[in-house]
């Protein structure tokens, strides 16, 4: 499932827990904010750090709350490619540059699709949020993203 620069949505190849606690999937959770023209948008995100966590991503989840998400950090930044294999819900993928700006938003990705969703440039992270949230909140290229690293 996971190949160089690729993961399953996961990268290609929510629960009610508090920030600082582990999610039901056993992942660290951190606060993340996106500053857009429409304001500051706050999320609690699970951080998929290991290749195994990134390969699993949000597969098999039945839902994702509007203020939750999953973050896939990359150090060093890299070209990223995702797919929606075994992902049951539509997601917005927010590709984030090393300087914290949004490079690209892939909106309302198609559940279960094996089509690649690519970053088009090296990114430091990819954020997955519920499908349609980026448009609803006015999140777009150039917006600023911050999270606890």
C-alpha positions as CSV (number, residue, x, y, z in Angstrom):
1,X,0.0,0.0,0.0
2,X,2.7,2.5,0.9
3,X,5.4,3.2,-1.6
4,X,8.1,6.0,-1.8
5,X,6.2,9.2,-1.5
6,X,2.8,7.4,-1.6
7,X,0.3,6.4,1.0
8,X,-3.4,5.0,1.3
9,X,-6.2,8.0,2.7
10,X,-4.1,7.0,4.0
11,X,-1.4,8.2,1.7
12,X,-1.4,6.0,-1.5
13,X,0.7,2.7,-2.3
14,X,-13.1,10.6,15.6
15,X,-13.6,10.2,18.7
16,X,-14.2,12.2,21.9
17,X,-10.8,12.2,23.3
18,X,-9.0,15.4,24.5
19,X,-6.0,17.0,22.9
20,X,-2.8,15.4,24.3
21,X,-4.5,12.1,24.7
22,X,-4.3,9.3,22.2
23,X,-7.1,8.8,19.7
24,X,-9.1,5.6,19.7
25,X,-6.7,4.5,16.9
26,X,-3.8,5.0,19.3
27,X,-2.4,8.1,17.5
28,X,-1.2,11.3,19.2
29,X,-3.6,14.2,18.9
30,X,-2.6,17.8,18.5
31,X,-4.3,21.2,17.9
32,X,-4.1,22.6,14.4
33,X,-5.3,26.0,13.1
34,X,-5.8,27.3,9.6
35,X,-5.9,31.0,9.1
36,X,-7.9,31.9,6.0
37,X,-9.6,35.0,4.8
38,X,-12.8,33.9,6.5
39,X,-11.1,33.6,9.9
40,X,-9.2,31.1,12.1
41,X,-10.4,27.5,11.9
42,X,-9.4,25.1,14.8
43,X,-9.1,21.3,14.5
44,X,-7.9,18.5,16.7
45,X,-5.9,16.1,14.5
46,X,-4.5,12.7,14.9
47,X,-0.9,12.5,13.7
48,X,0.1,9.6,11.5
49,X,3.9,9.6,12.0
50,X,5.0,6.0,11.2
51,X,4.8,4.4,7.8
52,X,2.3,1.9,9.3
53,X,0.1,4.7,10.7
54,X,0.3,6.5,7.4
55,X,-0.6,3.4,5.4
56,X,-3.8,3.0,7.6
57,X,-4.8,6.7,7.6
58,X,-8.5,7.1,7.9
59,X,-9.3,3.7,6.2
60,X,-12.5,2.0,7.4
61,X,-13.8,5.0,9.4
62,X,-17.5,5.6,9.2
63,X,-17.4,9.3,9.9
64,X,-15.2,12.3,10.7
65,X,-16.4,15.2,12.8
66,X,-16.1,18.7,11.3
67,X,-13.5,19.8,13.8
68,X,-11.3,16.6,13.5
69,X,-8.7,15.4,11.0
70,X,-5.6,13.5,10.4
71,X,-2.1,14.9,9.7
72,X,0.6,13.2,7.8
73,X,3.9,15.0,8.4
74,X,7.0,14.5,6.2
75,X,10.5,15.3,7.2
76,X,12.1,16.2,4.9
77,X,9.3,17.6,2.6
78,X,8.4,15.3,-0.3
79,X,6.1,14.9,-3.2
80,X,3.0,13.1,-1.7
81,X,0.5,10.8,-3.4
82,X,-2.6,9.5,-1.7
83,X,-5.5,7.2,-2.7
84,X,-8.8,6.4,-1.1
85,X,-8.5,2.7,-0.9
86,X,-10.7,1.3,1.9
87,X,-11.6,4.9,2.8
88,X,-15.4,5.0,3.2
89,X,-16.0,8.8,3.5
90,X,-15.2,11.7,1.2
91,X,-12.2,13.8,2.4
92,X,-10.6,17.1,1.6
93,X,-6.8,16.8,1.4
94,X,-4.9,19.9,2.3
95,X,-1.3,19.8,1.0
96,X,0.9,22.0,3.2
97,X,4.3,23.5,2.2
98,X,7.3,23.6,4.5
99,X,6.6,27.3,5.3
100,X,3.1,26.3,6.6
101,X,1.1,27.7,3.6
102,X,-1.5,25.6,1.8
103,X,-0.2,24.5,-1.6
104,X,-3.3,22.8,-2.8
105,X,-6.7,21.5,-1.6
106,X,-8.0,18.3,-3.2
107,X,-11.7,18.6,-2.3
108,X,-14.3,15.9,-1.8
109,X,-12.1,13.0,-2.8
110,X,-14.0,9.9,-4.0
111,X,-14.4,7.1,-1.4
112,X,-12.8,3.8,-2.3
113,X,-11.1,5.3,-5.4
114,X,-7.6,4.0,-6.4
115,X,-6.9,7.1,-8.5
116,X,-3.8,9.0,-7.2
117,X,-4.2,12.4,-5.6
118,X,-0.9,14.1,-5.8
119,X,0.7,17.2,-4.2
120,X,2.3,18.6,-7.4
121,X,5.2,19.9,-5.3
122,X,7.2,18.8,-2.2
123,X,5.1,19.2,1.0
124,X,5.9,19.1,4.7
125,X,2.4,17.6,5.6
126,X,-0.9,16.6,4.3
127,X,-4.1,17.3,6.3
128,X,-7.2,15.2,5.8
129,X,-10.5,16.7,7.0
130,X,-14.1,15.9,6.3
131,X,-15.1,16.2,2.6
132,X,-16.5,19.7,1.9
133,X,-15.1,21.4,5.0
134,X,-12.4,23.3,3.1
135,X,-15.0,25.0,0.8
136,X,-17.4,25.5,3.8
137,X,-14.6,27.3,5.7
138,X,-13.1,29.1,2.8
139,X,-9.7,27.2,3.1
140,X,-7.6,27.7,-0.1
141,X,-4.1,27.8,-1.4
142,X,-2.0,30.4,0.4
143,X,-3.7,30.0,3.8
144,X,-1.5,29.5,6.8
145,X,-1.5,26.2,8.8
146,X,0.0,25.8,12.3
147,X,0.2,22.8,14.5
148,X,2.2,21.4,17.4
149,X,5.1,19.5,15.9
